[in-house]
Amino acid sequence: MALTPATAQQLQKLGHECLVEADAGLSAGFSDEAYRAAGVTVVDGADELFARADVVAKVAPPTADEVERLSSGKTIISFFYPAQNKDLLELAQGKGANVVAMDMVPRISRAQKMDALSSMANIAGYRAVIEAGNNFGRFFTGQVTAAGKVPPAKVLVIGAGVAGLAAIGVATSLGAQTYAFDVRPEVAEQIESMGAEFVYLDFDGGQQDGAATGGYAAPSSPEFREKQLAKFRELAPQIDIVITTALIPGRAAPKLWLADMVAAMKPGSVIVDLAAERGGNCDLTVVGQRVFSDNGVVVIGYTDFPSRMAAQASTLYATNICHMLTDLTPGKDGKLVHNMEDDVIRGATVAFEGGITYPPPPPKIAAIAAQRPKEKVKEPTPEEKRAIEAAAFKAQTRNQLGLLAIGTALLLVVGAFAPPAFMGHFVVFVLACFVGFQVIWNVSHSLHTPLMAVTNAVSGIVILGALLQIGSGNWLVVLLAALSVLIATINIVGGFLVTRRMLAMFQKS
């Protein structure tokens, strides 16, 4: 449904009067009484609706008879697919009607709220995994049971647009081992962030940048396509479920999962072709049907995935329509203002005031900033690991030798010019640091926390140094040494007491 009771109330706030055909929403769970309660006028049939309405909103592309019912100045908002329906577009032009195609909404950030293709693709991707699970004879998730170990299902999603990402999310959440492929390199990070593994190709120049203007995929080069098909043939024998979503605007769906790949799959495997309505990505897809290959692979070519979740699809699509009408009604006075300078309105409008405005100019803002995917890190071989470790050891040894040489030179310089008293104190300092640190640091951390170990090591250095200085003949040095021993001892004992109380909290009574 293009109108729900909730969106009708929003449209009325914009100054519009809402009408709906009788019983149109029953299959989606919206009764005529619910519409009337929301202030919607329920009319008897489509003829009356087209006669009374200035703006007609619907889901599927209009038929030729429906376009004939339009007149100059009226607006129809629906999916339209102008590249495939040129005759219908010319008919609308002849009637002088304005046509807003929801499938032509540009994929820019500001237009996401009215992107009906994404809304329906999200549902289709979710439902595709549900349909695959309904036809798949095993678990998605791996299990270890008393009856034996069950491996996880391996799912390959081809095309990581909205539908593909939705399918990845559901398959991953069900515990499947999920792989995904897309010609657009910028989606690799999105795929990996959802827990799936991005399928890379060994192709000169890296993963092909297949992003076209507006966030859609563009046709691939013949060389890239051959590498792509070779990779799919390599994966086919181990994949249990394949979900294909690849579409290119204005073209038939590219054939990506060929008959020989289906033949290589295990019996009981499932293929869900979300591109079936445009010819399908799989050679064996039959539009609108579920078929079985000779080797027992299920191929699902349903074209009504959103309609299989009618209530959810209606809620999302009606919201998209509501946002579109909000942009078309800036004055909130019930009057449409078709601002052809607006990127969103201009992109979605395919016929306006007796003229055909398709194709639109490219949007000024790119949907996704193109970026190169992160290079896959190659795991070093054992020989390479040993070579890296040997090089690191040599570098560390050189650094240590350099420091020792510098330290020796400094000691020789200091020993040559410093008075004997200074050297005695300096030796005490060095020994205190070394011996004190070793004595305290080697105490097991089970007796004191690592933080206390560090502070106690410092205290140990202070105590040893102070003890060596207590024998000095200078009364000031003796006094300072005694105070140092007292304070450091308090610190060490207090540290152990605090640690003991902390450990006691975790002991069973």
C-alpha positions in Angstrom: 0.0 0.0 0.0 1.1 3.5 -0.8 -1.0 4.9 2.0 -1.4 3.7 5.6 -3.6 5.3 8.3 -0.5 6.7 10.0 0.9 8.4 6.9 -2.6 9.7 6.0 -2.6 11.7 9.2 0.8 13.1 8.3 -0.4 14.1 4.8 -3.5 15.8 6.2 -1.2 18.0 8.3 0.3 19.1 5.0 -3.1 20.3 3.8 -3.9 17.2 1.7 -7.2 15.3 1.6 -6.6 11.6 1.4 -8.7 9.0 -0.5 -8.2 5.2 -0.7 -9.9 2.6 -2.8 -12.2 0.3 -0.8 -10.7 -2.9 0.6 -7.3 -2.0 -0.9 -5.4 -2.4 2.3 -7.0 -5.6 3.6 -4.2 -7.9 2.5 -1.7 -5.7 4.3 -3.7 -5.6 7.5 -5.3 -2.1 7.1 -9.1 -2.2 7.1 -11.4 0.5 5.7 -12.5 1.3 9.2 -8.9 2.0 10.2 -8.6 4.4 7.2 -11.9 6.2 8.1 -10.7 6.6 11.7 -7.7 8.3 10.4 -9.8 10.8 8.4 -9.4 9.1 5.0 -12.2 9.0 2.5 -12.9 5.5 1.2 -14.1 5.4 -2.4 -15.8 2.5 -4.2 -13.3 1.8 -7.0 -10.3 2.8 -9.0 -12.4 4.8 -11.5 -13.8 7.1 -8.9 -10.3 7.4 -7.2 -8.6 8.5 -10.5 -11.5 10.9 -11.2 -11.4 12.7 -7.8 -7.6 12.6 -7.0 -5.1 15.2 -8.1 -2.2 13.0 -7.0 -2.4 9.2 -7.4 0.1 7.2 -5.3 0.4 3.5 -6.0 3.0 0.7 -5.8 3.3 -1.1 -9.1 3.9 0.8 -12.4 0.6 2.0 -13.8 -1.1 0.2 -16.6 -1.9 1.8 -19.9 -5.6 2.0 -18.9 -4.6 3.8 -15.7 -2.5 6.3 -17.5 -5.4 6.9 -19.9 -7.5 8.0 -16.8 -5.0 10.8 -16.0 -5.4 14.3 -17.3 -3.3 17.4 -17.7 -1.9 18.6 -14.4 -2.5 15.4 -12.4 0.5 13.6 -10.8 1.1 9.9 -10.4 3.7 8.7 -7.9 4.7 5.0 -8.2 7.4 2.7 -9.3 7.7 3.3 -13.1 11.0 2.0 -14.5 11.0 4.5 -17.4 13.9 2.8 -19.2 11.8 -0.4 -19.6 8.4 1.5 -20.1 9.1 4.0 -22.8 5.6 3.5 -24.4 4.0 4.2 -21.0 6.1 7.3 -20.6 5.1 8.6 -24.0 1.5 7.9 -23.1 1.8 9.9 -19.9 3.5 12.7 -21.8 0.6 12.8 -24.3 -1.9 13.1 -21.4 0.1 16.0 -19.9 0.4 14.2 -16.6 3.3 14.5 -14.2 5.1 11.3 -13.3 7.2 10.8 -10.2 9.1 7.5 -10.4 10.0 6.2 -6.9 12.6 3.9 -8.5 14.4 7.0 -9.9 15.0 8.7 -6.5 18.8 9.5 -6.5 20.8 7.8 -3.9 22.1 10.8 -2.0 22.0 11.3 1.7 19.2 13.8 1.7 17.0 11.4 -0.4 17.4 8.4 1.8 14.1 9.0 3.6 12.2 8.6 0.3 14.4 5.9 -1.3 11.7 3.3 -1.9 14.1 1.0 -3.8 16.2 0.7 -0.7 13.2 0.1 1.5 11.9 -2.7 -0.6 15.4 -4.1 -1.2 15.9 -4.3 2.6 12.8 -6.4 2.9 13.7 -8.5 -0.1 17.2 -9.2 1.4 15.8 -10.3 4.7 13.0 -12.4 3.1 15.5 -14.0 0.7 17.4 -15.6 3.7 14.1 -16.7 5.2 13.0 -18.3 2.0 16.4 -20.0 1.6 16.2 -21.4 5.1 12.7 -22.7 4.4 14.0 -24.7 1.4 17.4 -25.6 2.9 17.4 -29.0 4.7 20.0 -28.2 7.3 20.9 -25.7 10.0 22.4 -22.3 9.3 24.5 -22.4 12.4 27.1 -25.0 13.3 26.4 -27.2 16.3 28.1 -29.8 18.4 25.5 -32.3 19.6 25.4 -35.7 21.2 24.4 -37.0 17.8 27.4 -35.5 16.1 28.9 -32.3 14.8 26.9 -30.1 12.4 29.0 -27.7 10.2 27.6 -24.2 9.6 26.0 -23.4 6.2 28.1 -21.5 3.8 26.2 -18.5 2.2 27.4 -16.5 -0.7 25.8 -13.1 -1.3 26.5 -11.6 -4.8 25.9 -7.9 -4.8 26.3 -5.9 -1.5 23.7 -3.2 -2.1 20.9 -2.7 0.4 19.4 -6.1 -0.3 22.8 -7.8 -0.2 23.7 -6.2 3.1 20.4 -7.1 4.6 20.9 -10.7 3.5 24.4 -10.7 5.0 23.1 -9.4 8.3 20.4 -12.1 8.6 22.6 -14.9 7.4 25.4 -13.9 9.8 23.0 -13.6 12.7 21.7 -17.1 12.0 25.2 -18.4 12.4 26.1 -19.1 8.7 29.6 -18.7 7.4 28.9 -15.8 5.0 30.8 -14.7 2.0 30.0 -11.6 -0.2 31.1 -10.2 -3.5 30.6 -6.8 -5.1 32.3 -5.0 -7.9 32.4 -1.8 -5.9 35.5 -1.7 -3.7 34.1 0.8 -1.2 31.6 -1.8 0.2 34.4 -4.2 1.3 34.6 -2.6 4.7 30.9 -2.6 5.2 30.8 -6.4 4.4 33.6 -7.2 6.8 32.0 -5.0 9.6 28.9 -7.2 9.4 30.9 -10.4 10.0 31.1 -11.7 6.4 34.2 -12.3 4.3 34.7 -10.2 1.3 35.6 -12.2 -1.8 38.6 -10.7 -3.5 39.6 -11.3 -7.1 43.1 -11.8 -8.5 42.6 -9.1 -11.1 45.2 -6.7 -12.6 44.5 -3.3 -11.0 42.7 -4.8 -8.0 39.0 -5.0 -7.4 37.2 -3.1 -10.2 35.6 0.1 -9.3 32.1 -0.6 -10.4 30.3 2.3 -8.8 28.2 4.4 -11.2 26.8 7.8 -10.6 24.0 7.7 -7.9 25.4 4.8 -5.9 24.4 2.1 -8.3 26.6 -0.6 -9.9 28.0 -0.1 -13.4 28.7 -2.7 -16.0 32.0 -4.6 -15.6 34.7 -5.0 -18.3 34.8 -8.4 -20.1 38.2 -9.2 -18.5 36.8 -8.5 -15.0 33.7 -10.6 -15.8 35.8 -13.6 -16.8 37.8 -13.4 -13.5 34.5 -13.0 -11.6 33.0 -16.1 -13.2 36.1 -18.1 -12.6 36.0 -17.2 -8.9 32.4 -18.2 -8.7 33.2 -21.6 -10.3 35.9 -22.1 -7.7 33.4 -21.3 -4.9 30.4 -23.2 -6.2 31.2 -26.7 -4.9 31.5 -25.5 -1.3 28.6 -23.0 -1.1 25.2 -24.2 0.3 23.2 -21.0 -0.3 23.6 -18.4 -3.0 21.7 -15.1 -2.9 22.1 -12.9 -6.0 21.1 -9.3 -6.0 23.1 -7.8 -8.9 21.2 -5.2 -10.9 22.4 -2.4 -13.2 19.9 0.5 -13.8 18.3 0.5 -17.2 19.7 -3.0 -18.2 18.8 -6.6 -17.9 20.2 -8.4 -14.9 23.7 -9.7 -15.6 24.2 -13.5 -15.7 26.6 -14.3 -12.9 25.6 -17.8 -11.7 25.7 -20.0 -14.8 24.3 -23.4 -15.4 27.7 -25.1 -14.9 28.0 -23.5 -11.5 24.6 -24.8 -10.5 25.7 -28.3 -11.6 28.8 -28.0 -9.4 26.7 -27.3 -6.2 25.7 -30.0 -3.7 22.2 -31.5 -3.9 19.9 -29.6 -1.6 21.7 -26.3 -2.1 19.5 -23.2 -2.6 19.8 -20.3 -5.0 17.6 -17.2 -4.3 17.6 -14.8 -7.3 16.5 -11.4 -6.2 17.1 -10.1 -9.8 14.5 -12.5 -11.2 12.1 -9.7 -12.3 14.8 -8.3 -14.6 15.8 -11.7 -16.1 17.7 -13.1 -13.2 21.4 -13.5 -12.3 21.1 -17.3 -12.6 20.8 -19.2 -15.8 18.1 -21.5 -14.4 15.9 -18.8 -12.8 12.2 -19.0 -13.8 10.4 -15.7 -13.1 8.0 -16.0 -10.2 8.6 -19.7 -9.6 10.6 -22.2 -7.6 12.4 -24.8 -9.8 14.8 -27.7 -9.2 17.9 -28.4 -11.2 18.9 -31.8 -12.5 21.2 -32.3 -9.5 18.7 -31.2 -6.9 19.5 -27.6 -6.4 16.5 -25.3 -5.6 16.4 -22.1 -7.6 13.9 -19.5 -6.3 12.9 -16.7 -8.7 10.1 -15.1 -6.8 9.4 -11.4 -7.6 7.1 -10.6 -4.7 9.4 -10.7 -1.7 8.2 -7.4 -0.3 4.6 -8.5 -0.8 5.3 -11.6 1.3 5.8 -9.2 4.1 2.9 -6.9 3.1 2.4 -5.0 6.4 6.1 -4.1 6.8 6.5 -3.3 3.1 3.4 -1.0 3.2 4.6 0.8 6.3 8.0 1.6 4.7 6.8 2.4 1.3 4.0 4.6 2.5 6.5 6.5 4.6 8.7 7.0 1.5 5.6 8.4 -0.3 4.8 10.7 2.6 8.4 12.1 2.6 8.2 12.7 -1.2 4.9 14.6 -0.8 6.4 16.5 2.1 9.1 17.8 -0.3 6.5 18.5 -2.9 4.4 20.5 -0.5 6.9 23.1 1.0 4.1 25.5 2.0 2.1 22.8 3.9 -1.0 24.2 2.2 -2.0 21.2 0.2 -0.5 22.6 -3.0 2.2 20.8 -4.9 5.3 22.8 -5.9 7.3 20.8 -8.4 10.7 22.4 -7.9 12.8 21.1 -10.8 15.9 22.7 -9.3 15.8 20.3 -6.4 18.1 17.3 -7.1 15.7 14.8 -5.5 12.5 16.0 -7.2 14.2 16.5 -10.5 15.8 13.0 -10.4 12.6 11.3 -9.6 10.5 13.2 -12.2 10.3 11.4 -15.5 7.5 13.4 -17.1 6.5 17.0 -16.3 4.1 19.4 -17.9 3.8 17.6 -21.2 7.5 16.8 -21.6 9.7 13.8 -20.9 12.4 14.6 -18.3 14.0 11.2 -18.3 16.9 10.6 -18.0 17.8 13.2 -15.3 21.1 14.9 -15.0 23.6 13.3 -12.6 23.2 14.5 -9.0 25.7 17.1 -7.8 26.6 15.0 -4.8 28.0 11.5 -5.0 26.2 8.8 -3.0 29.3 7.1 -1.7 32.8 8.5 -1.9 34.9 6.1 -3.9 37.8 4.6 -2.0 40.1 1.7 -2.5 39.5 -1.4 -0.4 41.9 -2.3 2.3 44.5 -4.7 0.9 44.2 -8.2 2.2 47.1 -8.8 4.6 49.1 -11.8 3.4 50.1 -14.2 6.1 54.0 -14.6 6.1 55.4 -18.1 5.6 57.4 -19.8 8.4 60.6 -18.9 6.6 59.6 -15.3 6.3 58.6 -15.3 10.0 62.1 -16.6 11.0 63.8 -14.1 8.8 61.7 -11.3 10.4 62.6 -12.5 13.9 66.3 -12.8 13.0 66.3 -9.3 11.6 64.6 -7.9 14.8 67.0 -9.8 17.0 70.0 -8.3 15.2 68.6 -4.8 15.3 67.9 -5.2 19.1 71.5 -6.5 19.6 73.0 -3.5 17.8 70.9 -1.1 19.9 72.0 -2.8 23.1 75.7 -2.8 22.1 75.4 0.9 21.1 73.9 1.8 24.5 76.6 -0.2 26.4 79.3 1.5 24.4 77.8 5.0 25.2 77.4 4.0 28.9 81.0 2.8 29.1 82.3 5.9 27.5 80.4 8.1 30.0 81.7 6.0 32.9 85.3 6.5 31.7 84.8 10.2 31.3 83.1 10.5 34.8 85.8 8.3 36.4 88.6 10.3 35.0 87.4 13.7 36.2 84.9 13.1 39.1 86.1 13.1 42.7 86.4 9.7 44.6 83.4 10.6 46.9 81.1 11.0 43.9 82.1 7.7 42.4 81.3 5.9 45.7 77.8 7.4 45.7 77.4 6.6 42.0 78.3 2.9 42.6 75.7 2.7 45.4 73.1 4.2 43.2 73.7 1.7 40.4 73.8 -1.3 42.7 70.6 -0.1 44.5 68.8 0.2 41.2 69.8 -3.2 40.0 69.6 -5.3 43.2 66.5 -3.6 44.6 64.6 -3.9 41.3 65.4 -7.6 41.0 64.6 -8.5 44.6 61.1 -6.9 44.5 60.2 -7.6 40.9 60.8 -11.3 41.1 58.1 -11.7 43.8 55.1 -13.5 42.2 52.2 -11.3 41.1 49.8 -13.5 42.9 51.1 -11.9 46.1 50.7 -8.3 44.9 49.2 -6.6 41.9 51.4 -5.5 38.9 50.8 -1.9 39.9 52.0 -2.6 43.4 54.9 -4.5 42.0 56.2 -1.4 40.2 55.8 0.9 43.2 57.4 -1.7 45.5 60.3 -2.1 43.1 60.9 1.6 43.3 60.7 1.4 47.1 63.2 -1.4 47.1 65.7 0.7 45.2 65.2 3.5 47.8 65.7 1.2 50.8 68.9 -0.5 49.5 70.4 2.9 48.6 69.5 4.3 51.9 70.9 1.4 53.9 74.2 1.8 52.1 74.3 5.5 53.0 73.4 5.1 56.7 77.1 4.3 57.4 78.2 7.7 56.1 79.8 10.0 58.6 77.7 13.0 57.7 74.8 13.3 60.1 72.6 14.9 57.4 73.1 12.0 55.1 72.3 9.5 57.9 69.1 11.4 58.8 67.9 11.5 55.2 68.7 7.8 54.7 66.8 6.8 57.8 63.7 8.8 56.7 64.0 7.1 53.2 64.0 3.6 54.8 61.0 4.5 57.0 58.8 5.9 54.2 59.7 3.2 51.7 59.0 0.4 54.2 55.6 1.9 55.0 54.9 2.0 51.2 55.9 -1.7 50.7 54.0 -3.0 53.8 51.0 -0.9 52.9 51.0 -2.2 49.4 51.0 -5.8 50.5 48.2 -5.1 53.0 46.0 -3.4 50.3 46.7 -6.3 47.9 45.8 -8.9 50.5 42.5 -7.2 51.1 41.8 -7.0 47.4 42.6 -10.8 47.0 40.4 -11.6 49.9 37.4 -10.2 48.1 37.7 -13.0 45.5 38.2 -15.8 48.0 35.4 -18.2 48.8 34.2 -18.1 52.4 
